Amino acid sequence: MPSLPGFITRYFKDTPKPPPISTGTAVFLLVIYTIIYVVPFYLSSRTRPSSTLSRDAPSVIRARIASVSLTSVVCSAITFVILTSQGRVTTAEAFHALGYWPIGLVETGKCLLLTAILFAGPLYEYLVVDEGWREWLALRPLSVLFAEWTTWRNIVAGPFTEEVLFRSASVPLMLVAKTSVATTIFLSPLVFGLSHLHHFYEFRITLPNVPVSFLLARSVMQLGYTTLFGAYATFLFLRSGSLLAIFAVHAFCNCMGLPRIWGRVLPEVVVDERGNSYRPSVLWTAVYYVVLVAGAVGWYMNLGLLTESSNALVSMKV
């Protein structure tokens, strides 16, 4: 098992020394972090959506990125002060707890590989069926990344600031409170999931003609998969001790979206040399679901191996 850093040795294990904060206080701080992450969106006309101003407008995206960047810095500073106050931990230990150092390049590669295995089916659909490999040969995804504000928000700014706030600045608080690993993995991400519920209000304002029932169902579904992803990201953070690793995984998952679990997987309609169109074989779909299941099995079998690291924040059996 990986060795535990000093601050975990002193505070996470059962010792006579009382924790600097309780689990309740840690969760309270997580809620406060979430509030100051989201509320500023609605305090300014530059970031507040309306029937005439979408959250996807470039001006709104730029202003919101500036807001959440400031929030992430402030919340990280608060956690850093709590960790280091009264000489509880050293500066180096605090930066380790926050996931900044060591950077974890190897851990990042392993966590990305593990997640790519899980998404083997969707990768097959995008790269092979939809011939996405042609786009990557031309580096089109990178050009879009730097050309569209919505893409930059979804792939870079959003994942990075969310991981800084909901993992880097939040998880160490749960650990120094001597919160169990299971509670840390499954409770703290619930706050992360709840932080996305404000999207219901935004879509209600900008899409007034869409039925409320549809928006509610969408919000509940979003709460479910963001909480599930948050648990996975928290697990990876505890195992890798690397902020870079979970940011990379978050960005990758945002690129891929939710995996297809039903329906046919077929290329576009093909036209032969005579100009006749035809639908490709159903074997494309069969291969997709075989690869999807194989990827899920491969992910489970490699979960421990590809997350093991000497930089781990806690020791756990996988």
C-alpha positions in Angstrom: 0.0 0.0 0.0 1.3 3.6 -0.6 2.7 5.5 2.3 0.4 8.1 3.8 1.4 11.8 3.8 2.1 13.4 7.2 -1.1 15.3 7.5 -3.2 12.2 6.9 -1.1 10.2 9.4 -1.9 12.8 12.0 -5.5 13.6 11.3 -7.1 10.8 9.2 -6.1 7.8 11.3 -7.7 7.2 14.7 -5.5 9.1 17.1 -6.1 10.8 20.5 -5.6 14.2 18.8 -9.0 15.7 17.9 -9.6 16.8 14.3 -9.4 20.6 13.7 -12.9 20.5 12.2 -15.9 18.1 12.3 -17.5 16.3 9.4 -20.5 18.6 9.8 -18.3 21.7 9.6 -16.5 20.3 6.5 -19.9 19.6 4.7 -21.1 23.1 5.8 -18.0 24.6 4.2 -18.6 22.6 1.0 -22.1 24.1 0.8 -20.7 27.5 1.4 -18.1 26.9 -1.4 -21.0 25.9 -3.7 -23.0 28.9 -2.9 -20.2 31.4 -3.6 -19.4 29.4 -6.8 -23.0 29.7 -8.2 -24.7 32.8 -6.6 -22.4 35.4 -8.3 -23.8 34.2 -11.7 -27.1 36.0 -10.7 -25.8 39.1 -9.1 -24.7 40.9 -12.3 -26.6 41.6 -15.5 -23.4 40.4 -17.3 -23.8 36.8 -16.1 -27.5 36.5 -15.3 -29.4 34.7 -18.0 -32.7 36.1 -19.3 -35.1 35.6 -22.1 -32.8 37.7 -24.3 -29.4 36.6 -22.9 -28.3 32.9 -23.0 -25.8 31.3 -20.7 -24.0 30.3 -23.9 -23.4 33.9 -25.0 -19.7 34.6 -25.3 -19.9 37.7 -23.0 -21.7 35.6 -20.3 -19.2 32.8 -20.6 -16.2 35.1 -20.2 -17.7 36.9 -17.2 -18.6 33.6 -15.5 -15.1 32.1 -16.1 -13.7 35.1 -14.4 -16.1 34.7 -11.5 -15.5 31.0 -10.9 -11.8 31.5 -11.2 -11.8 34.0 -8.4 -14.1 31.8 -6.3 -11.7 28.8 -6.8 -8.8 30.9 -5.6 -10.6 32.1 -2.6 -11.9 28.7 -1.5 -8.5 27.1 -2.1 -7.0 29.8 0.1 -9.5 29.1 2.9 -8.8 25.4 2.8 -5.0 26.1 2.8 -5.4 28.3 5.9 -7.4 25.7 7.7 -4.8 23.0 6.9 -1.8 25.0 7.9 -3.2 27.1 10.8 -1.5 26.6 14.2 1.2 24.5 12.5 -1.1 21.6 11.9 0.6 20.7 8.6 3.5 22.0 6.6 3.1 24.0 3.4 4.4 21.1 1.4 1.8 18.7 3.0 -0.9 21.3 2.3 0.0 21.5 -1.4 0.0 17.7 -1.5 -3.4 17.6 0.1 -4.7 20.1 -2.5 -3.3 17.9 -5.3 -0.9 20.5 -6.6 2.4 18.7 -5.8 3.6 16.3 -6.9 1.9 17.1 -10.3 1.3 13.5 -11.0 2.0 13.1 -14.8 2.1 9.3 -14.5 -1.0 9.3 -12.4 -2.7 11.4 -15.0 -1.8 9.0 -17.8 -3.0 6.0 -15.8 -6.3 7.7 -14.8 -7.0 8.7 -18.4 -6.2 5.2 -19.6 -8.6 3.7 -17.1 -11.4 6.1 -18.1 -10.7 5.5 -21.8 -11.2 1.8 -21.1 -14.5 2.5 -19.6 -15.5 4.6 -22.6 -14.2 2.0 -25.1 -17.6 1.7 -26.7 -18.2 5.4 -27.3 -14.6 5.8 -28.5 -15.3 3.1 -31.0 -18.4 4.8 -32.2 -16.7 8.2 -32.5 -13.3 7.2 -33.9 -14.3 4.3 -36.1 -18.0 4.4 -36.9 -18.2 8.2 -37.2 -14.6 8.4 -38.5 -13.6 10.9 -35.9 -10.0 9.9 -36.5 -10.1 12.0 -39.6 -10.9 15.1 -37.5 -8.0 14.4 -35.1 -5.6 14.0 -38.0 -6.5 17.5 -39.1 -6.4 18.7 -35.5 -9.9 20.2 -35.9 -10.9 19.5 -32.2 -8.0 21.6 -31.0 -8.9 24.4 -33.4 -12.5 24.4 -32.1 -11.3 24.4 -28.5 -9.5 27.7 -29.0 -12.1 29.2 -31.3 -15.4 28.6 -29.5 -16.2 29.9 -26.0 -18.7 27.2 -25.3 -16.2 24.5 -26.0 -13.5 26.2 -23.9 -16.0 26.5 -21.0 -17.1 22.8 -21.3 -13.7 21.2 -21.8 -11.2 23.5 -20.0 -12.6 26.2 -17.7 -15.6 24.4 -16.3 -13.8 21.1 -15.5 -10.7 22.8 -14.0 -12.5 25.2 -11.7 -15.0 22.5 -10.6 -12.2 20.1 -9.7 -10.3 22.9 -7.9 -13.4 23.7 -5.8 -15.1 20.3 -5.4 -12.1 18.1 -5.1 -8.9 20.0 -4.4 -10.4 22.5 -1.9 -13.1 20.2 -0.5 -11.8 16.7 -0.1 -8.9 17.7 2.3 -11.5 19.2 4.6 -13.3 15.9 4.8 -10.0 14.1 5.5 -8.8 16.3 8.3 -12.2 15.9 9.9 -11.5 12.2 10.1 -14.5 11.5 7.8 -14.5 7.9 6.5 -13.3 7.2 3.0 -16.8 5.9 1.9 -18.5 9.1 3.2 -15.9 11.3 1.6 -16.4 9.5 -1.8 -20.2 9.5 -1.8 -21.2 12.5 0.3 -19.0 15.3 -1.0 -19.9 14.6 -4.6 -23.6 15.0 -3.7 -22.9 18.7 -3.1 -21.1 18.8 -6.5 -24.2 17.4 -8.1 -26.6 19.8 -6.4 -24.4 22.7 -7.7 -25.8 21.9 -11.2 -29.4 22.3 -10.3 -29.4 26.0 -11.0 -29.3 25.0 -14.7 -33.1 24.2 -14.3 -33.7 27.9 -13.5 -31.6 29.0 -16.4 -33.2 26.8 -19.0 -36.6 27.8 -17.6 -35.8 31.4 -18.2 -34.2 31.0 -21.7 -36.5 28.3 -22.9 -40.0 29.3 -21.6 -41.8 27.1 -24.1 -40.2 23.9 -23.0 -42.5 21.9 -20.6 -41.5 22.1 -17.0 -41.8 18.3 -16.6 -39.1 17.9 -19.3 -36.8 20.4 -17.6 -37.3 18.7 -14.2 -36.5 15.3 -15.6 -33.4 16.7 -17.2 -32.3 18.3 -13.9 -32.9 15.1 -12.0 -30.9 13.1 -14.6 -28.1 15.7 -14.4 -28.0 15.5 -10.6 -27.7 11.7 -10.9 -24.8 11.6 -13.4 -22.9 14.5 -12.0 -23.1 13.0 -8.5 -21.9 9.6 -9.9 -19.1 11.3 -11.7 -18.2 13.3 -8.6 -17.8 10.1 -6.6 -15.6 8.6 -9.3 -13.5 11.8 -9.5 -13.2 11.9 -5.7 -12.0 8.3 -5.7 -9.4 9.1 -8.3 -8.3 12.1 -6.4 -7.8 10.1 -3.2 -5.9 7.4 -5.0 -3.7 9.6 -7.2 -3.3 12.8 -5.1 -3.2 14.7 -8.4 -5.4 17.6 -9.4 -4.1 17.4 -12.9 -5.3 13.8 -13.2 -8.9 14.5 -12.2 -9.0 17.6 -14.4 -7.9 15.6 -17.4 -10.5 12.9 -16.6 -13.2 15.5 -16.2 -12.3 17.1 -19.5 -12.3 13.8 -21.3 -15.7 12.8 -19.9 -17.1 16.1 -21.0 -15.8 15.5 -24.5 -17.4 12.0 -24.6 -20.7 12.7 -22.9 -23.0 10.0 -21.6 -22.4 6.5 -23.2 -25.0 5.2 -25.5 -26.8 2.3 -23.8 -29.5 1.7 -26.4 -30.2 2.2 -30.1 -28.4 1.3 -33.3 -24.8 2.4 -34.1 -24.5 3.0 -37.8 -22.4 5.1 -40.1 -24.1 7.7 -42.2 -26.0 6.4 -45.3 -23.4 5.0 -47.8 -23.6 5.7 -51.5 -22.1 3.1 -53.8 -20.5 3.7 -57.2 -23.8 3.6 -58.9 -25.3 6.3 -56.8 -27.5 4.0 -54.8 -27.7 4.6 -51.0 -27.9 1.8 -48.5 -27.6 1.3 -44.8 -24.5 -0.4 -43.5 -24.6 -3.8 -41.7 -26.1 -4.1 -38.2 -22.7 -5.6 -37.2 -21.6 -2.1 -36.4 -24.1 -2.0 -33.6 -23.2 -5.5 -32.4 -19.5 -4.6 -32.2 -20.3 -1.4 -30.3 -22.2 -3.2 -27.5 -19.6 -5.9 -27.2 -16.9 -3.3 -26.9 -19.0 -1.3 -24.4 -19.4 -4.3 -22.1 -15.8 -5.3 -22.6 -14.7 -1.8 -21.6 -16.8 -1.9 -18.4 -15.3 -5.2 -17.5 -11.8 -4.0 -18.3 -12.3 -0.9 -16.2 -13.4 -2.9 -13.2 -10.5 -5.3 -13.5 -7.9 -2.5 -13.8 -9.5 -0.1 -11.2 -6.9 -0.9 -8.5 -3.9 -1.3 -10.7 -4.3 1.9 -12.7 -5.1 4.1 -9.7 -2.3 2.9 -7.4 0.1 5.6 -6.6 2.7 6.5 -4.0 1.1 10.0 -3.9 -2.2 8.7 -2.7 -4.0 10.8 0.0 -5.4 7.7 1.7 -4.8 4.0 1.8 -7.7 1.9 0.7 -8.2 -1.6 -0.6 -9.5 -1.9 -4.2 
